[in-house]
């Protein structure tokens, strides 16, 4: 059913919702673009969706029009009346929670597993992503469809030997399949940010057996903390790393950016099995 809503620009003007730089806000007005973003997770008819940082509700409109039941977490109290209008237009389909998404227990808001679809505020986007990827597995969410600065998006989907490859790629890809769903030009936003953006879609996968996140994090922190050095040097202080590389046939003269995600996972598993992951417990 089509619902006649006032133009988003009119709503923003009525409530004086100038984008806040302090909150990392950049608004999207293009209804067709927003509908394309809402379509990335697939059919959302009657699906639970979590949206972080809806602002005046541009993406929220697209999600509701796609049939979703939306829970929106918004820190900016100025935006609450505009979101309340949307709630009135879609009775029983929009729940708005005013607060900081970094401090809210989001999984407790849902009985099932929601999709998370958000044009994330740039200043907290990476922190939120790491929190969602580091939670217990299988995860409490069904998929992630998230807007990032293009540089961050490239780091998420990078593979070994890419300039952007590092810890964020490994954290993202050892537990999920991540892909860039679409680029978004800076001119699509109001105000336009200084950088390009991209929407990244994540689908959770079964993580490798016998690998604990703290061990993998400790290993990659050391490896990429001195990424231009050979592994024998960067992992010198990581107990068991040298023996694990020897057991797996990984040359210690290599550098971190050449080591694949599968190889890092195998190293972490081997270290843990040999008792050298205990300090990461």
DRENBARO-390250 format. One record per residue (C-alpha): residue number from 0; residue in three letters; z, y, x. Coordinates in steps of 0.05 Angstrom, whole numbers, padded with zeros to 5 digits. Each point is the difference from the previous one (the first is absolute). Layout:
REC     i    aa        w        v        u
REC   NUM   ALA        Z        Y        X
...
//
This chain:
REC     i    aa        w        v        u
REC     0   UNK    00000    00000    00000
REC     1   UNK   -00020    00067    00028
REC     2   UNK    00055    00052    00001
REC     3   UNK   -00018    00074    00002
REC     4   UNK    00042    00033    00054
REC     5   UNK   -00002    00072    00025
REC     6   UNK   -00035    00010    00067
REC     7   UNK    00045   -00014    00059
REC     8   UNK   -00012    00069    00029
REC     9   UNK    00024    00030   -00065
REC    10   UNK    00064   -00041    00003
REC    11   UNK    00012    00020    00072
REC    12   UNK   -00010    00074   -00016
REC    13   UNK    00045   -00004   -00061
REC    14   UNK    00058   -00028    00040
REC    15   UNK   -00014    00038    00064
REC    16   UNK   -00008   -00064    00041
REC    17   UNK   -00026    00025    00066
REC    18   UNK   -00003   -00057    00050
REC    19   UNK    00061   -00002    00045
REC    20   UNK   -00014   -00007    00074
REC    21   UNK    00072   -00021    00011
REC    22   UNK   -00009   -00059   -00047
REC    23   UNK   -00067   -00019    00029
REC    24   UNK   -00037    00014   -00065
REC    25   UNK   -00075    00004   -00008
REC    26   UNK   -00027   -00006   -00071
REC    27   UNK   -00062   -00038   -00023
REC    28   UNK   -00038    00027   -00061
REC    29   UNK   -00064   -00042    00000
REC    30   UNK    00008   -00046   -00060
REC    31   UNK   -00055   -00047    00022
REC    32   UNK    00031   -00008    00069
REC    33   UNK    00068   -00013   -00030
REC    34   UNK   -00029   -00052   -00047
REC    35   UNK   -00032   -00035    00060
REC    36   UNK    00067   -00002    00036
REC    37   UNK    00034   -00028   -00062
REC    38   UNK   -00053   -00054   -00003
REC    39   UNK    00011   -00026    00071
REC    40   UNK    00056   -00050   -00018
REC    41   UNK   -00043   -00029   -00056
REC    42   UNK    00015   -00005   -00074
REC    43   UNK    00065    00038   -00014
REC    44   UNK    00002   -00013   -00075
REC    45   UNK    00074   -00004   -00017
REC    46   UNK    00017   -00008    00074
REC    47   UNK    00063    00030    00031
REC    48   UNK   -00017    00054    00051
REC    49   UNK    00045    00040    00046
REC    50   UNK   -00025    00068    00020
REC    51   UNK    00036    00041    00053
REC    52   UNK   -00010    00075    00002
REC    53   UNK   -00042    00010   -00063
REC    54   UNK    00006    00076    00003
REC    55   UNK   -00032    00030   -00062
REC    56   UNK   -00027   -00069   -00020
REC    57   UNK   -00073   -00003    00020
REC    58   UNK    00001   -00073    00023
REC    59   UNK    00052   -00015   -00054
REC    60   UNK   -00051    00019   -00053
REC    61   UNK   -00051   -00047    00030
REC    62   UNK    00050   -00057    00004
REC    63   UNK    00021    00010   -00073
REC    64   UNK   -00072    00004   -00022
REC    65   UNK   -00012   -00066    00036
REC    66   UNK    00053   -00032   -00044
REC    67   UNK    00058   -00003    00049
REC    68   UNK    00074    00009   -00015
REC    69   UNK    00021    00050    00053
REC    70   UNK    00066    00013    00034
REC    71   UNK   -00006    00065    00038
REC    72   UNK    00050    00024    00053
REC    73   UNK   -00004    00075    00010
REC    74   UNK    00044    00041    00046
REC    75   UNK   -00027    00068   -00021
REC    76   UNK    00038    00021   -00063
REC    77   UNK   -00054    00052   -00015
REC    78   UNK   -00047   -00057   -00018
REC    79   UNK    00045   -00035   -00050
REC    80   UNK   -00021    00041   -00061
REC    81   UNK   -00074   -00012    00014
REC    82   UNK    00014   -00075    00006
REC    83   UNK    00040    00003   -00064
REC    84   UNK   -00063    00024   -00036
REC    85   UNK   -00036   -00062    00024
REC    86   UNK    00057   -00042   -00025
REC    87   UNK   -00007    00031   -00068
REC    88   UNK   -00075   -00014    00000
REC    89   UNK    00012   -00073    00019
REC    90   UNK    00063   -00021   -00037
REC    91   UNK    00039   -00055    00034
REC    92   UNK   -00049   -00005    00058
REC    93   UNK    00029    00049    00050
REC    94   UNK    00069   -00001    00031
REC    95   UNK    00016    00059    00046
REC    96   UNK    00057   -00004    00050
REC    97   UNK    00019    00064    00037
REC    98   UNK    00022   -00015    00070
REC    99   UNK   -00018   -00018    00072
REC   100   UNK   -00041   -00064    00004
REC   101   UNK    00030   -00014    00069
REC   102   UNK    00069   -00003   -00031
REC   103   UNK   -00015   -00036   -00066
REC   104   UNK    00005   -00076   -00007
REC   105   UNK   -00070   -00008   -00027
REC   106   UNK    00000   -00076   -00008
REC   107   UNK    00060    00006   -00047
REC   108   UNK   -00043    00041   -00048
REC   109   UNK   -00044   -00059   -00017
REC   110   UNK    00010   -00069   -00030
REC   111   UNK   -00067   -00024    00026
REC   112   UNK   -00044    00020    00058
REC   113   UNK   -00035    00067   -00008
REC   114   UNK   -00062    00027    00034
REC   115   UNK    00016    00061    00042
REC   116   UNK   -00054    00054   -00006
REC   117   UNK    00014    00068    00031
REC   118   UNK   -00030    00061    00032
REC   119   UNK    00059   -00001    00048
REC   120   UNK    00030    00064    00026
REC   121   UNK   -00025    00001    00073
REC   122   UNK    00069    00015    00028
REC   123   UNK    00031   -00065   -00026
REC   124   UNK   -00059   -00046   -00010
REC   125   UNK    00008   -00042    00063
REC   126   UNK    00075   -00007   -00010
REC   127   UNK   -00010   -00025   -00071
REC   128   UNK   -00054   -00049    00022
REC   129   UNK    00043   -00030    00055
REC   130   UNK    00057   -00009   -00049
REC   131   UNK   -00045   -00036   -00050
REC   132   UNK   -00030   -00045    00054
REC   133   UNK    00067   -00016    00031
REC   134   UNK    00033   -00024   -00064
REC   135   UNK    00013   -00073   -00015
REC   136   UNK   -00062   -00043   -00007
REC   137   UNK   -00032   -00016   -00048
REC   138   UNK    00004    00074   -00016
REC   139   UNK    00025    00033   -00063
REC   140   UNK   -00068    00034   -00009
REC   141   UNK   -00067   -00030   -00020
REC   142   UNK   -00045    00048    00039
REC   143   UNK    00001    00068    00034
REC   144   UNK   -00053    00052   -00011
REC   145   UNK    00020    00060    00042
REC   146   UNK   -00030    00065    00025
REC   147   UNK    00011    00017    00073
REC   148   UNK   -00027    00048    00052
REC   149   UNK   -00063   -00034    00027
REC   150   UNK    00032   -00006    00069
REC   151   UNK    00057   -00040   -00030
REC   152   UNK   -00047   -00042   -00042
REC   153   UNK   -00040   -00017    00062
REC   154   UNK    00063   -00022    00036
REC   155   UNK    00019   -00045   -00058
REC   156   UNK   -00066   -00039   -00001
REC   157   UNK   -00014    00000    00075
REC   158   UNK   -00012   -00064    00038
REC   159   UNK    00011   -00017    00074
REC   160   UNK   -00040    00042    00049
REC   161   UNK   -00006    00057   -00050
REC   162   UNK    00028    00067    00024
REC   163   UNK    00042    00005   -00063
REC   164   UNK    00030   -00070    00008
REC   165   UNK    00075   -00003    00007
REC   166   UNK    00066   -00018   -00034
REC   167   UNK   -00020    00027   -00068
REC   168   UNK   -00061   -00046   -00002
REC   169   UNK    00042   -00061    00018
REC   170   UNK    00054    00016   -00051
REC   171   UNK   -00052    00011   -00054
REC   172   UNK   -00045   -00059    00013
REC   173   UNK    00047   -00057    00018
REC   174   UNK    00025    00000   -00072
REC   175   UNK   -00058    00030   -00039
REC   176   UNK   -00075    00008   -00003
REC   177   UNK   -00013    00075    00009
REC   178   UNK   -00066    00036   -00010
REC   179   UNK   -00024    00071   -00008
REC   180   UNK   -00021    00004   -00073
REC   181   UNK   -00032    00069    00004
REC   182   UNK   -00001    00062    00044
REC   183   UNK    00022    00065   -00033
REC   184   UNK   -00027    00066    00026
REC   185   UNK    00050    00056    00013
REC   186   UNK   -00038    00045   -00048
REC   187   UNK    00021   -00045   -00058
REC   188   UNK    00072    00027    00005
REC   189   UNK    00032    00065   -00020
REC   190   UNK    00019    00028    00048
REC   191   UNK   -00046   -00036    00049
REC   192   UNK    00039   -00033    00056
REC   193   UNK   -00023    00008    00071
REC   194   UNK   -00018   -00074    00006
REC   195   UNK   -00042   -00051   -00037
REC   196   UNK    00034   -00054   -00042
REC   197   UNK   -00013   -00071   -00023
REC   198   UNK    00026   -00048   -00052
REC   199   UNK    00026   -00066    00029
REC   200   UNK    00008   -00063   -00043
REC   201   UNK    00050   -00054    00020
REC   202   UNK    00006   -00069   -00030
REC   203   UNK    00059   -00042    00024
REC   204   UNK   -00014   -00065    00036
REC   205   UNK    00045   -00058    00022
REC   206   UNK    00029    00020    00067
REC   207   UNK   -00003   -00050    00057
REC   208   UNK    00055   -00052    00000
REC   209   UNK    00057    00006    00050
REC   210   UNK   -00007    00074    00017
REC   211   UNK    00054    00051   -00015
REC   212   UNK   -00016    00073   -00007
REC   213   UNK    00055    00026    00048
REC   214   UNK   -00028   -00043    00057
REC   215   UNK   -00072    00023   -00013
REC   216   UNK    00023    00073   -00004
REC   217   UNK    00039   -00005    00066
REC   218   UNK   -00059   -00032    00035
REC   219   UNK   -00052    00050   -00025
REC   220   UNK    00046    00060    00013
REC   221   UNK    00004   -00020    00073
REC   222   UNK   -00074   -00017    00006
REC   223   UNK   -00026    00064   -00031
REC   224   UNK    00055    00044    00028
REC   225   UNK   -00038   -00006    00066
REC   226   UNK   -00068   -00019   -00028
REC   227   UNK   -00039    00020    00062
REC   228   UNK    00040   -00047    00044
REC   229   UNK   -00012   -00074    00009
REC   230   UNK    00042   -00047   -00043
REC   231   UNK    00038   -00025    00061
REC   232   UNK    00027    00071    00008
REC   233   UNK    00008    00023   -00072
REC   234   UNK    00034   -00065   -00022
REC   235   UNK    00042   -00007    00063
REC   236   UNK    00064    00017   -00037
REC   237   UNK   -00013   -00046   -00059
REC   238   UNK    00037   -00065    00011
REC   239   UNK   -00046   -00061   -00006
REC   240   UNK   -00065    00039   -00006
REC   241   UNK   -00026   -00020    00068
REC   242   UNK    00014   -00074   -00011
REC   243   UNK   -00031    00004   -00070
REC   244   UNK   -00064    00031    00028
REC   245   UNK   -00005   -00054    00052
REC   246   UNK    00010   -00055   -00053
REC   247   UNK   -00054    00030   -00044
REC   248   UNK   -00049    00015    00056
REC   249   UNK    00001    00075   -00012
REC   250   UNK   -00017    00036    00065
REC   251   UNK    00056    00047    00021
REC   252   UNK   -00051    00047    00031
REC   253   UNK   -00025    00019   -00070
REC   254   UNK    00020    00063   -00036
REC   255   UNK    00032    00004   -00069
REC   256   UNK   -00062    00027   -00035
REC   257   UNK   -00039   -00063    00019
REC   258   UNK    00051   -00048   -00031
REC   259   UNK   -00019   -00022   -00070
REC   260   UNK    00049   -00002   -00059
REC   261   UNK   -00002   -00076    00002
REC   262   UNK    00018    00000    00073
REC   263   UNK    00059    00048   -00011
REC   264   UNK    00024   -00044   -00057
REC   265   UNK   -00006   -00062    00044
REC   266   UNK    00039    00034    00055
REC   267   UNK    00056    00020   -00048
REC   268   UNK    00003   -00070   -00028
REC   269   UNK    00004   -00032    00069
REC   270   UNK    00054    00049    00023
REC   271   UNK    00041   -00015   -00062
REC   272   UNK   -00007   -00075    00006
REC   273   UNK    00024    00003    00072
REC   274   UNK    00062    00039   -00020
REC   275   UNK   -00023    00068    00026
REC   276   UNK   -00005    00031   -00069
REC   277   UNK    00075   -00003   -00013
REC   278   UNK    00013    00071    00023
REC   279   UNK   -00047    00025   -00056
REC   280   UNK    00041   -00034   -00055
//
